[in-house]
């Protein structure tokens, strides 16, 4: 157990621990030795030890007994060796850290250059952290790129394998480096409404098909963000207040909705799929589709343009472009688009072959 924990510690830290332990043992041994051999007080022994180890040179105090001199002959080269080792270790650690940082940055840049259909999180404050954890837990296969100007904060809260880009998310060049033109979606989670408006405008200017969800703090700023091109605008304070109120007024309903959204509920997952031209459901009514029997999920609503058809009647027919909101177990939802949306891997490959720049 101890050996495993010791090996888990980075090499640089292990060297530092070894060095500190060696210095502590050396000083303790030297102090005791001078107290015993030279009959000195603790403070005088400590002083004698320091000037011996640091090879400063004896001045006002030096060993007077033969045993004390022999002890000093042993102590001085040993102390000099440990000090030299310590300086070398410190220099090596700094150089290795800089080199590893350069290698890590290069690897990260190479990974970012290959990204497509990823989700970009701009801003990693109080809200951005929760956004990241939700995406990480619920969408295992989706690539996440975190963009933030505080490197230490990103390193502290983001998993080692998560892609991260250090820079100002309002900077046009930073967003381009994040391959926003190939991204699936962007979440503007900066704690400043003006910055989120600027991020949204810049993002939509680069990729007009990008789905943008933006955070807003001030009442009345929602309309500005929507005009800037945001697909969804969320006020965390308003959303939190609404849930707090509903948890008192309708606790059972609130618990039910929250359970639908929990990442660990594998037997009870919400999914959505937009019906394309190859969907087996097109032209069929809800009654004839047998969604529960043949596909294993239950239909909650149909999103048809701006219209939301909740609890649809059995005679409602599915049309191309309809987005189905369904609930089922994890296995049924995982391949939802392929099974009912009409979007197969072969179709995706054909689209990329017809449009080579999509796959670049």
C-alpha positions as CSV (number, residue, x, y, z in Angstrom):
1,X,0.0,0.0,0.0
2,X,2.7,2.5,1.0
3,X,4.9,1.5,-2.0
4,X,2.0,2.1,-4.4
5,X,1.2,5.5,-2.8
6,X,4.9,6.5,-3.0
7,X,5.1,5.5,-6.7
8,X,2.0,7.6,-7.4
9,X,3.8,10.7,-6.2
10,X,5.5,12.6,-9.2
11,X,9.2,12.0,-9.5
12,X,10.1,15.6,-8.8
13,X,8.1,15.6,-5.5
14,X,9.7,12.3,-4.5
15,X,13.2,13.8,-5.0
16,X,12.2,16.9,-2.9
17,X,10.8,14.7,-0.1
18,X,14.1,12.6,-0.1
19,X,16.2,15.8,-0.1
20,X,14.2,17.3,2.9
21,X,14.5,14.0,4.8
22,X,18.2,13.9,4.2
23,X,18.7,17.5,5.4
24,X,16.6,16.9,8.5
25,X,18.5,13.7,9.4
26,X,21.9,15.4,8.7
27,X,21.1,18.4,10.9
28,X,19.6,16.3,13.7
29,X,22.6,14.0,13.7
30,X,25.1,16.9,13.6
31,X,23.4,18.8,16.4
32,X,23.3,15.8,18.7
33,X,26.9,15.0,17.8
34,X,28.2,18.4,18.6
35,X,26.2,18.5,21.9
36,X,27.8,15.2,22.9
37,X,31.4,15.6,21.6
38,X,31.9,19.4,22.2
39,X,29.6,19.7,25.2
40,X,27.7,22.6,23.6
41,X,24.2,23.9,24.2
42,X,21.5,23.1,21.6
43,X,21.7,26.6,20.0
44,X,25.5,26.5,19.8
45,X,25.4,23.0,18.3
46,X,22.8,24.2,15.8
47,X,25.0,27.1,14.9
48,X,28.1,24.9,14.5
49,X,26.1,22.5,12.3
50,X,24.9,25.3,10.0
51,X,28.3,26.8,9.4
52,X,29.7,23.3,8.8
53,X,27.1,22.2,6.4
54,X,27.0,25.4,4.5
55,X,30.9,25.5,4.4
56,X,30.9,29.1,5.5
57,X,34.1,28.7,7.5
58,X,34.6,28.6,11.2
59,X,35.1,32.0,12.8
60,X,33.9,32.7,16.4
61,X,33.3,29.0,17.0
62,X,35.1,25.8,15.9
63,X,35.5,22.2,17.2
64,X,38.1,22.1,20.0
65,X,38.2,18.4,20.8
66,X,39.8,15.8,18.5
67,X,36.5,13.8,18.3
68,X,34.7,17.0,17.4
69,X,37.2,17.7,14.6
70,X,36.9,14.2,13.3
71,X,33.1,14.6,13.3
72,X,33.4,17.9,11.4
73,X,35.7,16.2,8.8
74,X,32.8,13.8,8.2
75,X,30.1,16.4,8.3
76,X,31.5,19.1,6.0
77,X,31.9,17.0,2.8
78,X,28.6,15.2,3.5
79,X,26.8,18.5,4.0
80,X,28.4,20.0,0.9
81,X,27.3,16.9,-1.1
82,X,23.7,17.2,0.1
83,X,23.6,20.9,-0.7
84,X,25.1,20.3,-4.2
85,X,22.5,17.5,-4.7
86,X,19.7,19.8,-3.6
87,X,20.8,22.6,-6.0
88,X,21.1,20.0,-8.8
89,X,17.7,18.6,-8.0
90,X,16.0,22.0,-8.0
91,X,17.6,23.0,-11.3
92,X,16.6,19.6,-12.8
93,X,13.1,19.9,-11.6
94,X,12.6,23.4,-13.0
95,X,14.1,22.4,-16.4
96,X,11.9,19.2,-16.5
97,X,8.8,21.2,-15.6
98,X,9.4,23.7,-18.4
99,X,10.1,20.9,-20.9
100,X,7.1,18.9,-19.9
101,X,4.9,22.0,-20.0
102,X,6.1,22.7,-23.6
103,X,5.5,19.0,-24.6
104,X,2.0,19.1,-23.0
105,X,1.1,22.4,-24.8
106,X,2.3,20.9,-28.1
107,X,0.2,17.7,-27.6
108,X,-2.8,19.8,-26.5
109,X,-2.5,22.0,-29.6
110,X,-2.3,18.9,-31.8
111,X,-5.4,17.5,-30.3
112,X,-7.3,20.7,-30.6
113,X,-6.4,21.0,-34.3
114,X,-8.1,17.6,-34.9
115,X,-11.4,18.6,-33.1
116,X,-14.8,18.5,-34.8
117,X,-18.3,18.2,-33.4
118,X,-17.0,19.3,-30.0
119,X,-18.5,21.5,-27.4
120,X,-16.7,24.6,-26.2
121,X,-17.1,26.0,-22.7
122,X,-16.1,29.7,-22.5
123,X,-15.5,30.7,-18.9
124,X,-14.7,28.4,-16.0
125,X,-16.1,30.2,-13.0
126,X,-18.9,29.1,-10.7
127,X,-21.4,28.2,-13.5
128,X,-18.8,27.0,-16.0
129,X,-17.5,24.3,-13.5
130,X,-21.1,22.9,-13.2
131,X,-21.6,23.0,-17.0
132,X,-18.3,21.0,-17.4
133,X,-19.2,18.4,-14.8
134,X,-22.7,17.9,-16.4
135,X,-21.3,17.5,-19.9
136,X,-18.6,15.2,-18.7
137,X,-20.9,12.9,-16.8
138,X,-23.8,12.8,-19.3
139,X,-22.1,12.9,-22.7
140,X,-19.1,10.5,-22.4
141,X,-18.5,10.4,-26.1
142,X,-18.6,14.2,-26.7
143,X,-15.3,16.1,-26.8
144,X,-15.2,19.1,-24.5
145,X,-12.9,22.0,-24.9
146,X,-12.6,24.4,-21.9
147,X,-11.5,28.0,-22.7
148,X,-10.4,30.1,-19.8
149,X,-7.8,32.8,-19.0
150,X,-6.8,31.3,-15.7
151,X,-4.5,28.4,-16.2
152,X,-4.2,27.4,-12.5
153,X,-8.0,27.3,-12.2
154,X,-8.3,25.0,-15.2
155,X,-5.6,22.7,-14.0
156,X,-7.2,22.4,-10.6
157,X,-10.8,21.7,-11.6
158,X,-10.5,20.0,-15.1
159,X,-9.8,16.3,-15.5
160,X,-6.3,15.5,-16.9
161,X,-7.7,14.1,-20.2
162,X,-10.0,17.1,-20.9
163,X,-8.8,19.5,-23.7
164,X,-8.2,23.0,-22.5
165,X,-7.2,26.2,-24.1
166,X,-5.6,29.0,-22.1
167,X,-6.8,32.4,-23.3
168,X,-9.4,35.1,-23.2
169,X,-12.7,33.6,-24.6
170,X,-13.7,37.0,-25.9
171,X,-10.6,37.1,-28.2
172,X,-11.4,36.3,-31.8
173,X,-8.1,34.5,-32.4
174,X,-8.6,32.3,-29.3
175,X,-12.1,31.2,-30.6
176,X,-10.7,30.4,-34.0
177,X,-7.9,28.4,-32.3
178,X,-10.7,26.5,-30.5
179,X,-11.9,25.4,-34.0
180,X,-15.2,27.0,-33.5
181,X,-15.9,26.5,-37.2
182,X,-16.0,22.8,-36.6
183,X,-17.7,22.8,-33.2
184,X,-21.1,21.3,-32.4
185,X,-22.0,23.8,-29.7
186,X,-20.7,26.6,-27.5
187,X,-21.6,27.6,-24.0
188,X,-20.9,31.2,-23.0
189,X,-20.6,30.9,-19.2
190,X,-18.6,34.0,-18.5
191,X,-19.9,36.0,-15.5
192,X,-20.3,39.2,-17.6
193,X,-23.3,39.7,-19.9
194,X,-21.4,42.0,-22.3
195,X,-18.6,39.4,-22.7
196,X,-21.2,36.7,-23.4
197,X,-22.8,38.9,-26.0
198,X,-19.4,39.5,-27.6
199,X,-18.6,35.7,-27.5
200,X,-22.0,34.9,-29.1
201,X,-21.6,37.5,-31.9
202,X,-18.0,36.3,-32.7
203,X,-19.0,32.6,-32.6
204,X,-22.0,33.0,-34.9
205,X,-19.9,35.2,-37.2
206,X,-17.5,32.3,-37.6
207,X,-20.0,29.5,-37.6
208,X,-23.6,30.5,-38.3
209,X,-24.9,27.0,-37.7
210,X,-23.4,26.7,-34.2
211,X,-25.7,26.1,-31.3
212,X,-25.0,28.7,-28.6
213,X,-26.2,28.6,-25.0
214,X,-25.5,31.7,-23.1
215,X,-25.5,32.6,-19.4
216,X,-27.1,35.9,-18.4
217,X,-27.1,37.7,-15.1
218,X,-29.1,40.9,-15.5
219,X,-32.8,41.0,-16.1
220,X,-33.5,42.3,-19.6
221,X,-30.3,41.1,-21.2
222,X,-31.9,37.9,-22.5
223,X,-33.3,39.7,-25.6
224,X,-29.8,41.1,-26.4
225,X,-28.2,37.7,-26.4
226,X,-31.0,36.2,-28.5
227,X,-30.6,39.0,-31.1
228,X,-26.8,38.3,-31.0
229,X,-27.6,34.7,-32.1
230,X,-27.8,32.6,-28.9
231,X,-30.0,29.6,-29.3
232,X,-30.8,29.4,-25.6
233,X,-30.3,32.0,-22.8
234,X,-30.2,30.9,-19.2
235,X,-30.4,33.0,-16.1
236,X,-28.9,30.8,-13.3
237,X,-30.4,32.9,-10.5
238,X,-33.8,32.8,-12.0
239,X,-33.6,29.1,-12.8
240,X,-32.4,28.3,-9.3
241,X,-35.1,30.4,-7.7
242,X,-37.8,28.7,-9.8
243,X,-36.6,25.3,-8.8
244,X,-36.4,26.2,-5.1
245,X,-40.0,27.5,-5.3
246,X,-41.2,24.4,-7.2
247,X,-39.4,22.0,-4.8
248,X,-41.8,23.4,-2.1
249,X,-45.0,23.7,-4.2
250,X,-44.6,20.5,-6.2
251,X,-41.8,18.4,-4.6
252,X,-42.8,15.1,-6.3
253,X,-42.8,16.7,-9.8
254,X,-39.5,18.5,-9.1
255,X,-37.9,15.2,-8.0
256,X,-39.2,13.4,-11.1
257,X,-37.8,16.0,-13.5
258,X,-34.4,16.1,-11.7
259,X,-34.2,12.3,-11.8
260,X,-34.7,12.5,-15.6
261,X,-31.7,14.7,-15.9
262,X,-29.3,12.8,-13.6
263,X,-26.3,11.2,-15.3
264,X,-26.3,8.1,-13.0
265,X,-29.8,7.1,-13.9
266,X,-29.0,4.5,-16.6
267,X,-32.6,3.0,-16.5
268,X,-34.3,6.4,-16.9
269,X,-32.7,8.6,-19.5
270,X,-34.0,11.5,-21.6
271,X,-33.0,11.7,-25.2
272,X,-33.9,13.6,-28.4
273,X,-33.7,12.9,-32.1
274,X,-34.6,14.9,-35.2
275,X,-36.3,12.9,-37.9
276,X,-34.4,13.0,-41.2
277,X,-35.4,11.7,-44.7
278,X,-34.3,8.2,-43.9
279,X,-36.3,7.8,-40.7
280,X,-38.6,4.7,-40.5
281,X,-41.1,6.8,-38.6
282,X,-41.9,9.4,-41.3
283,X,-45.6,9.3,-42.4
284,X,-46.6,7.0,-39.5
285,X,-48.9,7.9,-36.8
286,X,-47.9,7.6,-33.1
287,X,-50.4,4.7,-32.8
288,X,-48.8,2.8,-35.7
289,X,-45.2,3.5,-34.7
290,X,-45.3,1.2,-31.6
291,X,-42.4,3.2,-30.1
292,X,-42.6,1.4,-26.8
293,X,-42.8,-2.1,-28.2
294,X,-40.3,-1.8,-31.1
295,X,-37.9,0.8,-29.8
296,X,-38.2,0.6,-26.0
297,X,-38.9,4.2,-25.2
298,X,-41.8,6.5,-24.4
299,X,-42.6,9.7,-26.3
300,X,-42.9,12.8,-24.2
301,X,-43.3,15.5,-26.8
302,X,-42.7,16.5,-30.4
303,X,-40.9,19.7,-31.3
304,X,-42.2,20.9,-34.7
305,X,-40.7,24.2,-35.6
306,X,-41.7,26.7,-32.9
307,X,-44.6,24.4,-31.8
308,X,-44.3,22.0,-28.9
309,X,-46.8,19.1,-29.0
310,X,-46.8,17.7,-25.5
311,X,-48.5,14.4,-24.8
312,X,-49.4,14.0,-28.5
313,X,-52.5,12.2,-29.6
314,X,-52.3,8.7,-31.1
315,X,-53.3,10.0,-34.6
316,X,-50.5,12.5,-34.8
317,X,-48.2,11.7,-37.8
318,X,-44.4,12.2,-37.8
319,X,-42.9,14.6,-40.3
320,X,-39.4,15.3,-41.5
321,X,-37.7,17.8,-39.2
322,X,-39.7,16.8,-36.1
323,X,-37.6,16.5,-32.9
324,X,-38.8,13.7,-30.6
325,X,-38.3,14.1,-26.9
326,X,-38.3,10.6,-25.4
327,X,-37.5,8.7,-22.2
328,X,-36.1,5.2,-21.9
329,X,-33.1,3.2,-20.6
330,X,-29.6,4.0,-21.5
331,X,-29.2,1.3,-24.2
332,X,-32.3,2.5,-26.1
333,X,-31.3,6.2,-26.0
334,X,-27.6,5.7,-26.9
335,X,-28.4,4.8,-30.6
336,X,-31.5,6.9,-30.8
337,X,-30.5,9.0,-33.9
338,X,-29.4,5.9,-35.8
339,X,-32.5,3.9,-35.0
340,X,-35.3,6.4,-35.5
341,X,-33.7,9.7,-36.7
342,X,-32.5,8.2,-40.0
343,X,-29.0,9.3,-39.4
344,X,-26.7,6.3,-40.0
345,X,-22.9,6.1,-39.9
346,X,-23.0,5.5,-43.6
347,X,-24.9,8.7,-44.2
348,X,-22.5,10.7,-42.1
349,X,-19.5,9.2,-44.0
350,X,-21.3,10.1,-47.3
351,X,-21.8,13.7,-46.1
352,X,-18.1,14.0,-45.3
353,X,-17.1,12.5,-48.6
354,X,-19.3,14.9,-50.4
355,X,-18.0,17.8,-48.3
356,X,-14.3,17.0,-47.5
357,X,-13.9,20.2,-45.5
358,X,-16.3,18.9,-42.9
359,X,-13.9,16.1,-41.9
360,X,-10.9,18.3,-41.9
